[in-house]
Amino acid sequence: MIFITAKFLVKPEHADAWPEIAADFTEATRSEPGCLWFEWSRSLDDPNEYVLVEAFRDGDAGAAHVQSDHFRAAQQHLPPYLAATPKVVNVEVDQDGWSELGEMAVE
């Protein structure tokens, strides 16, 4: 799978509204057949930073995502709300979902 984590630094005046600002993009991406998950979290250390954790079935699904109409629309719609260019880590991993964190197993 393609596993991506991105950090979005949102302008302070838009930080509280970011989930709504990104809602159309989020919903459209989650409905892609190759999307495994697309989840936003807000940083505990910086209220203007959102972290996006996303995964796609494979390289073809990732390519379909970045070639989609909603991705192109997000490229136009989202940057005016950002304070900086998002940072990203993008890797291919040999698994198809989450593994358990054995070091903190709950029994």
C-alpha positions, 0 to 999 in steps of 0.5 A: 500500500501507499502510506502518506502522512502530511502536515498542513500549517493552516493560517490561524484565522482559518484553523478552526474551520479547516475540517469544513474547508477540506470537507469536499476533498475529504469526502471525495477522496474517501469515496475513491475505490483505492482509498484505504483511509484518509484521516485528519487530526489536529496537533496537540502542540500547535492548534494551527497544524493538521496532520493527514494520515492517508493510505491507498491500495497501491501505486495505481490507486495513488496515481488515480487520486492525484489525477482526480478532479477533486485533487485538482480542485483541492490544489486550487481551493486549499492553498489560500488557507495555508500558512506554508507548503504542506510537508509530506512523507510518502512510502510504499509498505508491504501490508494492506492495513494497520498492524497491532502495536504489540508493545502495548497489547491490551489483554 
